[in-house]
Amino acid sequence: MDVGTVERDVGTEEICTVVVNAVADAHGVHPLDLEPKLYDVIEPDALADLWSANDSPPRSLEISFSMAGCEVVVNGDGRVLVTPDGSVSGSKHAGLRE
């Protein structure tokens, strides 16, 4: 059951945890039930490294990828936006814009 677009603020949480929880919330499922997993679509360590570079990513940073039938956008201002979209289900792509 998709619940629509989910927006989260990273705050002090690990970026990968925020992304996985937001995608799970967008589908109304437990994070462990997601397929594919985060590590299947993007390197979690690289995402964490980009996010924590110099303890503050550039506000203009935008990382986008598809995960578990959702479009995920991580912004340098601390926002994670997750939008369910049946047309991206199962696809694997990633993008980085700065």
N, C-alpha and C positions, 0 to 999 in steps of 0.2 A: 504494500500500500504506500504509494508515494505521497508525501505530504507537501510537496512544493519546494520552492527555493529556501535554503537554510543559510543564514548568515551568522558567523561566529567571530568573536574578537579573540585573537591569540592570547593576549594578556601575558601571564607568566607560565602558561602551559607549553609543553613541547608541541611544535608545529605539526608533527606527524600525528600526534594524538588528537589534536583539534580537527585535522582533515578527516581522519578515519571516523571520529565521532559525528562530525557534521554529515558525512555521506550516509552513515547508518541512520541518523535522524531523518534525513531526506527520504529514506526508504521505509522508515518506521521499523527497523530491525536492529538486532544486537550487532555491535561492531564485528564480532567474530564470525557472523553469518555472511559477511560481504564476500562476493566473488566478482572479479578478481581482487586479490589483496593489494594493498598499497605497493608492496615490493614487486608486484607483477607489472606495474605500470610506470613506476618512477623509482629511482634509487632513494630510499628514505634518508640515508646519510648525506647524500648530496643536497636534498631538500633542506635538511636540518642545517647543513653547513652554509647554504645560501642565506637561509633565514637568520642565522646567528652571526654572519660575517660582521666583524667589528661591533658586535652586540647591538647593532641597529641597522637593519637593511635599508637601502635607499627607498624613500617613499615612492619613487617611480617604478620600483621593482614590481613586476607582475609575472607570476608563474601560472600557466594553465595546462591542464591535462584532463583526460577522461578517466574515470574510475567507476566501476560497477554501475554503468549506465547513467553516470552523472558528469556534467561539466564542472570541474573544480578550478577556481581562480583564487590564488593566494596573492594578496596585495602587500606591498611594503609598508602600508599604513597599519597593518595588523588585522586586516579583515580577510576572512575566508568565506567565499561565496560558493555554494553548491547548488546546482540546478539539475534535477532529474530530467533526462531526455532520452526517450526510447531510441532515437536515431543514433546515439553514441554508445549504446549498450555493447559492452565487450570490446570496444575499440581501444587501441593503445596508441596514444599520441601525447606528446608533451611539447610545451613551448615556453620560452623565456623571453621576456621583453624588459628592457631597462632603458 
